[in-house]
Amino acid sequence: MHFAGGSATAECRADGSVFLVSWSPADGYQFDEDVERGPAPVARLEAEPTADDADDLTYEITCGADGPRAQRVADTDD
């Protein structure tokens, strides 16, 4: 799946959990070391811009009927 900040490959497990297989940042981004890859009901990753004036992009990945999906959520880092 592709999203602003990068892309990720995720798999949905038989129990409904998601597992991040791999992830890659887009140009101008890097991924935070605190990736929560699962398997779990929700996996998380954060794309951090290399420029200081841009916001972090935090995503939650879940499994739905059509497979894994990424949704941007509010950044919870303080």
Buried (B, 14 or more C-beta within 10 A) or exposed (E): BEBEBBBBEBBBEEEEBBBBEEBEBBEEBBBEEEBEBBBBEBBBBBBBBEEEEEEBBBBBBBBEEEEBBBEEEEEEEE
